[in-house]
């Protein structure tokens, strides 16, 4: 399940499912496009809920989460950040990170 957050919509990081993902990107970021594709492929296997947020429109979210660059993947357990990734590296790397969090909960 993927949600793309549009402008002027609040970002709700409190999902009803324990483990979920928040993918932060900007529209003009080429690396973000590649990372999003890798994330989509990895998430086809683990099937976690994901929110995709264009961070250009949410400076308050950037500041609250101390986001330093894009792309960024926040792996969440309810409202707690479990893991933060800025370097996506590869699909197997992403799968390993996601499965590790799933196995630990």
C-alpha positions, 0 to 999 in steps of 0.5 A, spaced: 500 500 500 503 506 497 500 513 499 503 519 495 502 525 500 500 531 496 501 539 498 497 541 504 496 534 506 498 533 513 503 527 514 501 522 519 506 517 521 502 514 526 500 508 522 495 502 524 500 497 522 507 497 526 512 497 521 511 502 515 516 506 511 516 513 509 520 515 503 522 522 502 524 525 496 524 531 491 521 532 484 528 534 481 532 529 484 535 524 479 538 519 485 531 519 488 527 516 482 532 511 482 532 510 489 524 510 489 524 504 483 529 500 488 524 501 494 518 499 490 522 493 487 524 491 494 517 493 497 513 488 492 517 482 496 515 485 503 509 488 502 510 494 507 505 500 507 509 506 505 508 513 504 512 517 499 513 525 501 515 530 496 519 534 502 519 540 498 512 542 500 514 540 508 519 544 511 516 543 518 517 535 517 524 536 515 526 540 521 522 535 526 525 529 523 532 532 522 532 530 515 539 532 512 538 530 505 534 526 499 532 521 498 531 518 505 527 512 507 525 512 514 523 505 517 518 506 522 515 502 528 508 506 529 511 513 531 518 511 532 523 511 527 527 504 527 532 505 521 534 511 517 537 510 510 540 515 505 544 511 501 540 505 498 545 502 495 541 496 492 535 492 492 538 486 496 541 491 501 534 495 502 531 488 503 536 486 508 534 492 512 527 491 511 527 484 513 531 485 519 526 490 522 520 486 521 524 480 524 526 484 530 518 486 532 
